[in-house]
Amino acid sequence: MEINIGKMLANRAYLSPALEAFSGLDYRFTFREANERVNRFGAYLKKSGLASGERIAVLCKNNEHATTALFGAAKIGVITLMLNWRLQIPELVYILQDSGASLLLCDKDLRLQFT
């Protein structure tokens, strides 16, 4: 059986669903809630046509979206490339072109900053 961080989260949600898993300034998730979010995101990736071994790039600040993307992708075997949001556009373009990522996920505020 292959173990990854997505499966570790599912196990923790089974063992202690009501304990706090992730928190930030404006969010708090128990292990159960986090696992449910991650499962929905993994299902979205699958529905979008991504398969195990493919890559996605994530351009987010350190928030609940980044966590959900990282764990959700891992659950279905998708490799996540976390991008540094402080990089300049030419640096991001180079990394994205070199990475082989099939999909770029971006925070709304960062998307506006880079368009």
N, CA, C and O atoms as CSV, one atom per row, in Angstrom:
chain,resi,resn,atom,element,x,y,z
A,1,MET,N,N,0.840,-1.186,0.000
A,1,MET,CA,C,0.000,0.000,0.000
A,1,MET,C,C,0.883,1.247,0.000
A,1,MET,O,O,1.799,1.377,0.812
A,2,GLU,N,N,0.594,2.145,-0.911
A,2,GLU,CA,C,1.353,3.382,-1.014
A,2,GLU,C,C,0.813,4.403,-0.015
A,2,GLU,O,O,-0.398,4.595,0.100
A,3,ILE,N,N,1.723,5.052,0.703
A,3,ILE,CA,C,1.309,6.054,1.683
A,3,ILE,C,C,1.750,7.421,1.176
A,3,ILE,O,O,2.875,7.582,0.703
A,4,ASN,N,N,0.864,8.398,1.277
A,4,ASN,CA,C,1.207,9.771,0.940
A,4,ASN,C,C,0.487,10.696,1.926
A,4,ASN,O,O,-0.284,10.234,2.767
A,5,ILE,N,N,0.738,11.981,1.820
A,5,ILE,CA,C,0.162,12.894,2.812
A,5,ILE,C,C,-1.363,12.943,2.749
A,5,ILE,O,O,-2.016,13.194,3.762
A,6,GLY,N,N,-1.932,12.708,1.574
A,6,GLY,CA,C,-3.391,12.667,1.466
A,6,GLY,C,C,-3.983,11.518,2.254
A,6,GLY,O,O,-4.994,11.674,2.938
A,7,LYS,N,N,-3.346,10.360,2.154
A,7,LYS,CA,C,-3.822,9.185,2.887
A,7,LYS,C,C,-3.563,9.334,4.386
A,7,LYS,O,O,-4.335,8.842,5.209
A,8,MET,N,N,-2.482,10.010,4.731
A,8,MET,CA,C,-2.207,10.257,6.148
A,8,MET,C,C,-3.289,11.155,6.752
A,8,MET,O,O,-3.705,10.952,7.892
A,9,LEU,N,N,-3.739,12.144,5.984
A,9,LEU,CA,C,-4.823,13.009,6.452
A,9,LEU,C,C,-6.106,12.202,6.643
A,9,LEU,O,O,-6.804,12.379,7.641
A,10,ALA,N,N,-6.421,11.323,5.699
A,10,ALA,CA,C,-7.622,10.484,5.814
A,10,ALA,C,C,-7.555,9.619,7.065
A,10,ALA,O,O,-8.552,9.454,7.767
A,11,ASN,N,N,-6.382,9.070,7.341
A,11,ASN,CA,C,-6.211,8.242,8.536
A,11,ASN,C,C,-6.412,9.068,9.805
A,11,ASN,O,O,-7.068,8.620,10.746
A,12,ARG,N,N,-5.853,10.255,9.825
A,12,ARG,CA,C,-6.000,11.128,11.002
A,12,ARG,C,C,-7.462,11.549,11.162
A,12,ARG,O,O,-7.947,11.664,12.287
A,13,ALA,N,N,-8.168,11.779,10.056
A,13,ALA,CA,C,-9.595,12.130,10.123
A,13,ALA,C,C,-10.400,10.976,10.699
A,13,ALA,O,O,-11.391,11.197,11.394
A,14,TYR,N,N,-9.987,9.760,10.419
A,14,TYR,CA,C,-10.658,8.578,10.967
A,14,TYR,C,C,-10.393,8.454,12.470
A,14,TYR,O,O,-11.302,8.161,13.246
A,15,LEU,N,N,-9.133,8.681,12.871
A,15,LEU,CA,C,-8.738,8.495,14.268
A,15,LEU,C,C,-9.198,9.622,15.187
A,15,LEU,O,O,-9.616,9.370,16.317
A,16,SER,N,N,-9.124,10.851,14.715
A,16,SER,CA,C,-9.484,11.992,15.572
A,16,SER,C,C,-10.153,13.083,14.732
A,16,SER,O,O,-9.565,14.138,14.494
A,17,PRO,N,N,-11.372,12.824,14.291
A,17,PRO,CA,C,-12.048,13.733,13.369
A,17,PRO,C,C,-12.313,15.134,13.914
A,17,PRO,O,O,-12.357,16.090,13.139
A,18,ALA,N,N,-12.488,15.276,15.208
A,18,ALA,CA,C,-12.862,16.575,15.776
A,18,ALA,C,C,-11.667,17.447,16.159
A,18,ALA,O,O,-11.847,18.617,16.498
A,19,LEU,N,N,-10.462,16.904,16.111
A,19,LEU,CA,C,-9.289,17.708,16.456
A,19,LEU,C,C,-8.962,18.685,15.338
A,19,LEU,O,O,-9.230,18.421,14.166
A,20,GLU,N,N,-8.378,19.816,15.717
A,20,GLU,CA,C,-8.016,20.831,14.731
A,20,GLU,C,C,-6.845,20.357,13.887
A,20,GLU,O,O,-5.823,19.912,14.409
A,21,ALA,N,N,-7.009,20.460,12.578
A,21,ALA,CA,C,-5.970,20.039,11.646
A,21,ALA,C,C,-5.177,21.230,11.120
A,21,ALA,O,O,-3.947,21.233,11.168
A,22,PHE,N,N,-5.881,22.236,10.622
A,22,PHE,CA,C,-5.247,23.403,10.010
A,22,PHE,C,C,-5.948,24.660,10.486
A,22,PHE,O,O,-7.162,24.677,10.688
A,23,SER,N,N,-5.160,25.713,10.660
A,23,SER,CA,C,-5.767,26.989,11.029
A,23,SER,C,C,-4.917,28.128,10.497
A,23,SER,O,O,-3.716,27.991,10.268
A,24,GLY,N,N,-5.578,29.246,10.312
A,24,GLY,CA,C,-4.922,30.465,9.869
A,24,GLY,C,C,-5.658,31.645,10.467
A,24,GLY,O,O,-6.476,31.484,11.372
A,25,LEU,N,N,-5.370,32.820,9.965
A,25,LEU,CA,C,-6.009,34.017,10.509
A,25,LEU,C,C,-7.521,33.994,10.346
A,25,LEU,O,O,-8.247,34.455,11.226
A,26,ASP,N,N,-8.002,33.458,9.219
A,26,ASP,CA,C,-9.447,33.500,8.966
A,26,ASP,C,C,-10.048,32.138,8.634
A,26,ASP,O,O,-11.113,32.067,8.022
A,27,TYR,N,N,-9.386,31.070,9.026
A,27,TYR,CA,C,-9.956,29.736,8.812
A,27,TYR,C,C,-9.470,28.770,9.880
A,27,TYR,O,O,-8.404,28.945,10.471
A,28,ARG,N,N,-10.280,27.749,10.108
A,28,ARG,CA,C,-9.981,26.669,11.050
A,28,ARG,C,C,-10.691,25.430,10.556
A,28,ARG,O,O,-11.891,25.473,10.285
A,29,PHE,N,N,-9.964,24.312,10.432
A,29,PHE,CA,C,-10.572,23.070,9.970
A,29,PHE,C,C,-10.193,21.924,10.892
A,29,PHE,O,O,-9.035,21.772,11.283
A,30,THR,N,N,-11.187,21.127,11.228
A,30,THR,CA,C,-10.897,19.877,11.932
A,30,THR,C,C,-10.352,18.888,10.905
A,30,THR,O,O,-10.375,19.152,9.703
A,31,PHE,N,N,-9.865,17.755,11.386
A,31,PHE,CA,C,-9.377,16.740,10.457
A,31,PHE,C,C,-10.506,16.246,9.553
A,31,PHE,O,O,-10.284,15.992,8.369
A,32,ARG,N,N,-11.700,16.110,10.096
A,32,ARG,CA,C,-12.835,15.673,9.276
A,32,ARG,C,C,-13.123,16.696,8.179
A,32,ARG,O,O,-13.263,16.335,7.011
A,33,GLU,N,N,-13.211,17.966,8.556
A,33,GLU,CA,C,-13.494,19.025,7.579
A,33,GLU,C,C,-12.394,19.127,6.528
A,33,GLU,O,O,-12.671,19.265,5.337
A,34,ALA,N,N,-11.150,19.060,6.979
A,34,ALA,CA,C,-10.028,19.137,6.041
A,34,ALA,C,C,-10.061,17.968,5.066
A,34,ALA,O,O,-9.856,18.151,3.866
A,35,ASN,N,N,-10.316,16.780,5.571
A,35,ASN,CA,C,-10.362,15.600,4.713
A,35,ASN,C,C,-11.497,15.703,3.690
A,35,ASN,O,O,-11.327,15.310,2.536
A,36,GLU,N,N,-12.643,16.226,4.103
A,36,GLU,CA,C,-13.767,16.402,3.178
A,36,GLU,C,C,-13.426,17.404,2.082
A,36,GLU,O,O,-13.741,17.177,0.914
A,37,ARG,N,N,-12.781,18.515,2.450
A,37,ARG,CA,C,-12.359,19.518,1.451
A,37,ARG,C,C,-11.372,18.906,0.469
A,37,ARG,O,O,-11.484,19.088,-0.743
A,38,VAL,N,N,-10.415,18.187,1.007
A,38,VAL,CA,C,-9.375,17.565,0.190
A,38,VAL,C,C,-9.984,16.533,-0.761
A,38,VAL,O,O,-9.587,16.449,-1.923
A,39,ASN,N,N,-10.937,15.755,-0.273
A,39,ASN,CA,C,-11.600,14.766,-1.132
A,39,ASN,C,C,-12.343,15.443,-2.280
A,39,ASN,O,O,-12.289,14.976,-3.418
A,40,ARG,N,N,-13.035,16.539,-1.985
A,40,ARG,CA,C,-13.749,17.269,-3.040
A,40,ARG,C,C,-12.773,17.807,-4.080
A,40,ARG,O,O,-13.040,17.755,-5.280
A,41,PHE,N,N,-11.645,18.323,-3.613
A,41,PHE,CA,C,-10.665,18.868,-4.550
A,41,PHE,C,C,-10.045,17.760,-5.397
A,41,PHE,O,O,-9.866,17.929,-6.603
A,42,GLY,N,N,-9.720,16.636,-4.779
A,42,GLY,CA,C,-9.192,15.498,-5.536
A,42,GLY,C,C,-10.178,15.031,-6.593
A,42,GLY,O,O,-9.783,14.705,-7.713
A,43,ALA,N,N,-11.466,14.995,-6.244
A,43,ALA,CA,C,-12.508,14.607,-7.209
A,43,ALA,C,C,-12.580,15.616,-8.352
A,43,ALA,O,O,-12.773,15.236,-9.507
A,44,TYR,N,N,-12.425,16.896,-8.033
A,44,TYR,CA,C,-12.413,17.940,-9.068
A,44,TYR,C,C,-11.249,17.719,-10.035
A,44,TYR,O,O,-11.419,17.816,-11.250
A,45,LEU,N,N,-10.072,17.422,-9.493
A,45,LEU,CA,C,-8.912,17.187,-10.356
A,45,LEU,C,C,-9.150,15.993,-11.275
A,45,LEU,O,O,-8.845,16.048,-12.466
A,46,LYS,N,N,-9.694,14.921,-10.718
A,46,LYS,CA,C,-9.998,13.733,-11.533
A,46,LYS,C,C,-11.007,14.070,-12.625
A,46,LYS,O,O,-10.836,13.684,-13.781
A,47,LYS,N,N,-12.055,14.789,-12.248
A,47,LYS,CA,C,-13.090,15.170,-13.209
A,47,LYS,C,C,-12.506,16.058,-14.305
A,47,LYS,O,O,-12.985,16.044,-15.439
A,48,SER,N,N,-11.478,16.824,-13.968
A,48,SER,CA,C,-10.807,17.690,-14.939
A,48,SER,C,C,-9.894,16.907,-15.870
A,48,SER,O,O,-9.323,17.469,-16.805
A,49,GLY,N,N,-9.756,15.611,-15.616
A,49,GLY,CA,C,-8.965,14.763,-16.504
A,49,GLY,C,C,-7.554,14.476,-16.043
A,49,GLY,O,O,-6.782,13.855,-16.774
A,50,LEU,N,N,-7.198,14.912,-14.847
A,50,LEU,CA,C,-5.845,14.649,-14.352
A,50,LEU,C,C,-5.746,13.231,-13.810
A,50,LEU,O,O,-6.679,12.716,-13.194
A,51,ALA,N,N,-4.602,12.617,-14.051
A,51,ALA,CA,C,-4.376,11.244,-13.609
A,51,ALA,C,C,-3.119,11.183,-12.750
A,51,ALA,O,O,-2.308,12.109,-12.732
A,52,SER,N,N,-2.983,10.081,-12.049
A,52,SER,CA,C,-1.812,9.857,-11.203
A,52,SER,C,C,-0.535,10.037,-12.020
A,52,SER,O,O,-0.425,9.545,-13.143
A,53,GLY,N,N,0.426,10.750,-11.436
A,53,GLY,CA,C,1.701,10.991,-12.094
A,53,GLY,C,C,1.766,12.310,-12.841
A,53,GLY,O,O,2.856,12.782,-13.164
A,54,GLU,N,N,0.614,12.917,-13.123
A,54,GLU,CA,C,0.619,14.222,-13.780
A,54,GLU,C,C,0.973,15.289,-12.752
A,54,GLU,O,O,1.002,15.029,-11.549
A,55,ARG,N,N,1.241,16.494,-13.246
A,55,ARG,CA,C,1.681,17.588,-12.378
A,55,ARG,C,C,0.738,18.775,-12.462
A,55,ARG,O,O,0.187,19.089,-13.517
A,56,ILE,N,N,0.569,19.421,-11.322
A,56,ILE,CA,C,-0.120,20.709,-11.278
A,56,ILE,C,C,0.804,21.707,-10.596
A,56,ILE,O,O,1.652,21.331,-9.787
A,57,ALA,N,N,0.633,22.969,-10.927
A,57,ALA,CA,C,1.375,24.043,-10.275
A,57,ALA,C,C,0.381,24.859,-9.449
A,57,ALA,O,O,-0.751,25.093,-9.874
A,58,VAL,N,N,0.814,25.283,-8.276
A,58,VAL,CA,C,-0.048,26.041,-7.369
A,58,VAL,C,C,0.656,27.342,-7.008
A,58,VAL,O,O,1.761,27.342,-6.467
A,59,LEU,N,N,-0.007,28.445,-7.319
A,59,LEU,CA,C,0.512,29.769,-7.004
A,59,LEU,C,C,-0.423,30.391,-5.970
A,59,LEU,O,O,-1.391,31.067,-6.316
A,60,CYS,N,N,-0.118,30.152,-4.706
A,60,CYS,CA,C,-0.947,30.628,-3.590
A,60,CYS,C,C,-0.045,31.129,-2.477
A,60,CYS,O,O,1.114,30.734,-2.356
A,61,LYS,N,N,-0.600,31.988,-1.690
A,61,LYS,CA,C,0.071,32.317,-0.438
A,61,LYS,C,C,-0.159,31.137,0.499
A,61,LYS,O,O,-0.873,30.198,0.146
A,62,ASN,N,N,0.428,31.174,1.670
A,62,ASN,CA,C,0.292,30.066,2.616
A,62,ASN,C,C,-1.091,30.141,3.253
A,62,ASN,O,O,-1.279,30.780,4.288
A,63,ASN,N,N,-2.064,29.473,2.614
A,63,ASN,CA,C,-3.444,29.553,3.085
A,63,ASN,C,C,-4.149,28.214,2.903
A,63,ASN,O,O,-3.531,27.220,2.523
A,64,GLU,N,N,-5.454,28.203,3.181
A,64,GLU,CA,C,-6.214,26.957,3.098
A,64,GLU,C,C,-6.295,26.416,1.677
A,64,GLU,O,O,-6.452,25.209,1.491
A,65,HIS,N,N,-6.193,27.276,0.677
A,65,HIS,CA,C,-6.242,26.809,-0.710
A,65,HIS,C,C,-4.983,26.013,-1.058
A,65,HIS,O,O,-5.056,24.975,-1.715
A,66,ALA,N,N,-3.845,26.506,-0.617
A,66,ALA,CA,C,-2.589,25.794,-0.876
A,66,ALA,C,C,-2.588,24.432,-0.195
A,66,ALA,O,O,-2.177,23.435,-0.788
A,67,THR,N,N,-3.047,24.393,1.043
A,67,THR,CA,C,-3.097,23.132,1.788
A,67,THR,C,C,-4.047,22.143,1.125
A,67,THR,O,O,-3.717,20.968,0.962
A,68,THR,N,N,-5.220,22.621,0.747
A,68,THR,CA,C,-6.203,21.756,0.094
A,68,THR,C,C,-5.658,21.209,-1.218
A,68,THR,O,O,-5.822,20.025,-1.511
A,69,ALA,N,N,-5.014,22.055,-2.004
A,69,ALA,CA,C,-4.453,21.613,-3.284
A,69,ALA,C,C,-3.366,20.565,-3.077
A,69,ALA,O,O,-3.346,19.545,-3.765
A,70,LEU,N,N,-2.472,20.811,-2.143
A,70,LEU,CA,C,-1.365,19.885,-1.900
A,70,LEU,C,C,-1.861,18.513,-1.458
A,70,LEU,O,O,-1.442,17.493,-2.005
A,71,PHE,N,N,-2.746,18.488,-0.477
A,71,PHE,CA,C,-3.250,17.214,0.038
A,71,PHE,C,C,-4.201,16.541,-0.951
A,71,PHE,O,O,-4.171,15.320,-1.108
A,72,GLY,N,N,-5.040,17.328,-1.615
A,72,GLY,CA,C,-5.993,16.767,-2.574
A,72,GLY,C,C,-5.306,16.133,-3.765
A,72,GLY,O,O,-5.702,15.058,-4.215
A,73,ALA,N,N,-4.289,16.786,-4.276
A,73,ALA,CA,C,-3.530,16.229,-5.395
A,73,ALA,C,C,-2.831,14.941,-4.970
A,73,ALA,O,O,-2.828,13.956,-5.708
A,74,ALA,N,N,-2.246,14.954,-3.787
A,74,ALA,CA,C,-1.538,13.762,-3.297
A,74,ALA,C,C,-2.477,12.575,-3.187
A,74,ALA,O,O,-2.087,11.445,-3.480
A,75,LYS,N,N,-3.714,12.821,-2.766
A,75,LYS,CA,C,-4.676,11.718,-2.609
A,75,LYS,C,C,-4.907,10.958,-3.900
A,75,LYS,O,O,-5.171,9.756,-3.867
A,76,ILE,N,N,-4.813,11.636,-5.041
A,76,ILE,CA,C,-5.051,10.948,-6.311
A,76,ILE,C,C,-3.755,10.714,-7.090
A,76,ILE,O,O,-3.789,10.329,-8.258
A,77,GLY,N,N,-2.615,10.949,-6.438
A,77,GLY,CA,C,-1.327,10.660,-7.060
A,77,GLY,C,C,-0.809,11.732,-7.994
A,77,GLY,O,O,0.119,11.483,-8.764
A,78,VAL,N,N,-1.392,12.925,-7.941
A,78,VAL,CA,C,-0.942,14.039,-8.772
A,78,VAL,C,C,0.182,14.770,-8.036
A,78,VAL,O,O,0.096,15.005,-6.831
A,79,ILE,N,N,1.212,15.119,-8.756
A,79,ILE,CA,C,2.383,15.793,-8.187
A,79,ILE,C,C,2.123,17.296,-8.159
A,79,ILE,O,O,1.669,17.874,-9.147
A,80,THR,N,N,2.411,17.919,-7.029
A,80,THR,CA,C,2.153,19.350,-6.868
A,80,THR,C,C,3.454,20.134,-6.841
A,80,THR,O,O,4.377,19.812,-6.093
A,81,LEU,N,N,3.508,21.161,-7.664
A,81,LEU,CA,C,4.628,22.089,-7.690
A,81,LEU,C,C,4.145,23.380,-7.037
A,81,LEU,O,O,3.341,24.112,-7.615
A,82,MET,N,N,4.629,23.654,-5.848
A,82,MET,CA,C,4.238,24.868,-5.133
A,82,MET,C,C,5.156,26.005,-5.591
A,82,MET,O,O,6.373,25.939,-5.423
A,83,LEU,N,N,4.559,27.037,-6.167
A,83,LEU,CA,C,5.322,28.173,-6.688
A,83,LEU,C,C,5.422,29.281,-5.644
A,83,LEU,O,O,4.501,29.496,-4.857
A,84,ASN,N,N,6.539,29.967,-5.653
A,84,ASN,CA,C,6.748,31.097,-4.753
A,84,ASN,C,C,6.046,32.321,-5.339
A,84,ASN,O,O,6.400,32.779,-6.426
A,85,TRP,N,N,5.072,32.840,-4.637
A,85,TRP,CA,C,4.286,33.957,-5.152
A,85,TRP,C,C,5.074,35.261,-5.215
A,85,TRP,O,O,4.588,36.249,-5.766
A,86,ARG,N,N,6.270,35.277,-4.663
A,86,ARG,CA,C,7.097,36.486,-4.709
A,86,ARG,C,C,7.983,36.551,-5.956
A,86,ARG,O,O,8.662,37.553,-6.185
A,87,LEU,N,N,7.977,35.492,-6.756
A,87,LEU,CA,C,8.782,35.495,-7.977
A,87,LEU,C,C,8.206,36.465,-9.000
A,87,LEU,O,O,7.017,36.782,-8.982
A,88,GLN,N,N,9.070,36.926,-9.885
A,88,GLN,CA,C,8.645,37.795,-10.979
A,88,GLN,C,C,8.059,36.945,-12.107
A,88,GLN,O,O,8.329,35.746,-12.191
A,89,ILE,N,N,7.268,37.559,-12.959
A,89,ILE,CA,C,6.592,36.830,-14.035
A,89,ILE,C,C,7.564,36.034,-14.907
A,89,ILE,O,O,7.284,34.868,-15.182
A,90,PRO,N,N,8.688,36.595,-15.356
A,90,PRO,CA,C,9.599,35.789,-16.187
A,90,PRO,C,C,10.109,34.532,-15.464
A,90,PRO,O,O,10.295,33.488,-16.089
A,91,GLU,N,N,10.330,34.636,-14.166
A,91,GLU,CA,C,10.772,33.472,-13.393
A,91,GLU,C,C,9.672,32.417,-13.319
A,91,GLU,O,O,9.933,31.224,-13.474
A,92,LEU,N,N,8.451,32.861,-13.084
A,92,LEU,CA,C,7.322,31.929,-13.029
A,92,LEU,C,C,7.106,31.249,-14.378
A,92,LEU,O,O,6.855,30.045,-14.436
A,93,VAL,N,N,7.203,32.013,-15.453
A,93,VAL,CA,C,7.031,31.448,-16.800
A,93,VAL,C,C,8.074,30.370,-17.048
A,93,VAL,O,O,7.746,29.291,-17.543
A,94,TYR,N,N,9.323,30.650,-16.712
A,94,TYR,CA,C,10.389,29.670,-16.918
A,94,TYR,C,C,10.100,28.383,-16.135
A,94,TYR,O,O,10.190,27.284,-16.683
A,95,ILE,N,N,9.759,28.527,-14.872
A,95,ILE,CA,C,9.495,27.357,-14.026
A,95,ILE,C,C,8.307,26.564,-14.564
A,95,ILE,O,O,8.359,25.336,-14.640
A,96,LEU,N,N,7.246,27.260,-14.935
A,96,LEU,CA,C,6.052,26.573,-15.450
A,96,LEU,C,C,6.350,25.832,-16.749
A,96,LEU,O,O,5.913,24.695,-16.925
A,97,GLN,N,N,7.083,26.458,-17.652
A,97,GLN,CA,C,7.408,25.800,-18.922
A,97,GLN,C,C,8.294,24.581,-18.702
A,97,GLN,O,O,8.178,23.588,-19.420
A,98,ASP,N,N,9.161,24.654,-17.731
A,98,ASP,CA,C,10.089,23.554,-17.452
A,98,ASP,C,C,9.445,22.429,-16.644
A,98,ASP,O,O,9.934,21.299,-16.666
A,99,SER,N,N,8.369,22.718,-15.942
A,99,SER,CA,C,7.803,21.773,-14.974
A,99,SER,C,C,6.959,20.663,-15.581
A,99,SER,O,O,6.854,19.580,-15.005
A,100,GLY,N,N,6.365,20.916,-16.720
A,100,GLY,CA,C,5.449,19.935,-17.295
A,100,GLY,C,C,4.095,19.921,-16.616
A,100,GLY,O,O,3.351,18.949,-16.744
A,101,ALA,N,N,3.761,20.980,-15.895
A,101,ALA,CA,C,2.468,21.046,-15.206
A,101,ALA,C,C,1.330,21.123,-16.218
A,101,ALA,O,O,1.403,21.853,-17.206
A,102,SER,N,N,0.278,20.353,-15.949
A,102,SER,CA,C,-0.907,20.342,-16.812
A,102,SER,C,C,-1.905,21.425,-16.438
A,102,SER,O,O,-2.769,21.786,-17.237
A,103,LEU,N,N,-1.784,21.940,-15.227
A,103,LEU,CA,C,-2.775,22.879,-14.703
A,103,LEU,C,C,-2.083,23.844,-13.757
A,103,LEU,O,O,-1.200,23.451,-12.995
A,104,LEU,N,N,-2.486,25.104,-13.805
A,104,LEU,CA,C,-2.004,26.114,-12.862
A,104,LEU,C,C,-3.186,26.584,-12.032
A,104,LEU,O,O,-4.186,27.059,-12.570
A,105,LEU,N,N,-3.066,26.448,-10.721
A,105,LEU,CA,C,-4.063,26.965,-9.785
A,105,LEU,C,C,-3.477,28.212,-9.139
A,105,LEU,O,O,-2.311,28.230,-8.744
A,106,CYS,N,N,-4.295,29.252,-9.036
A,106,CYS,CA,C,-3.782,30.530,-8.555
A,106,CYS,C,C,-4.802,31.202,-7.645
A,106,CYS,O,O,-5.999,31.190,-7.935
A,107,ASP,N,N,-4.335,31.786,-6.549
A,107,ASP,CA,C,-5.200,32.597,-5.693
A,107,ASP,C,C,-5.766,33.755,-6.508
A,107,ASP,O,O,-5.105,34.284,-7.402
A,108,LYS,N,N,-6.979,34.133,-6.192
A,108,LYS,CA,C,-7.651,35.207,-6.923
A,108,LYS,C,C,-6.848,36.511,-6.880
A,108,LYS,O,O,-6.665,37.159,-7.911
A,109,ASP,N,N,-6.371,36.893,-5.702
A,109,ASP,CA,C,-5.634,38.153,-5.595
A,109,ASP,C,C,-4.319,38.109,-6.357
A,109,ASP,O,O,-3.889,39.132,-6.888
A,110,LEU,N,N,-3.674,36.958,-6.425
A,110,LEU,CA,C,-2.434,36.844,-7.188
A,110,LEU,C,C,-2.716,36.850,-8.683
A,110,LEU,O,O,-1.937,37.399,-9.462
A,111,ARG,N,N,-3.815,36.249,-9.082
A,111,ARG,CA,C,-4.183,36.247,-10.499
A,111,ARG,C,C,-4.358,37.682,-10.978
A,111,ARG,O,O,-3.903,38.036,-12.066
A,112,LEU,N,N,-5.008,38.500,-10.180
A,112,LEU,CA,C,-5.198,39.901,-10.540
A,112,LEU,C,C,-3.870,40.646,-10.590
A,112,LEU,O,O,-3.686,41.542,-11.414
A,113,GLN,N,N,-2.955,40.279,-9.715
A,113,GLN,CA,C,-1.641,40.917,-9.660
A,113,GLN,C,C,-0.818,40.608,-10.910
A,113,GLN,O,O,-0.026,41.442,-11.349
A,114,PHE,N,N,-0.996,39.423,-11.483
A,114,PHE,CA,C,-0.166,38.993,-12.600
A,114,PHE,C,C,-0.832,39.149,-13.960
A,114,PHE,O,O,-0.258,38.747,-14.972
A,115,THR,N,N,-2.031,39.725,-14.008
A,115,THR,CA,C,-2.679,39.891,-15.318
A,115,THR,C,C,-2.582,41.311,-15.797
A,115,THR,O,O,-3.072,41.633,-16.880
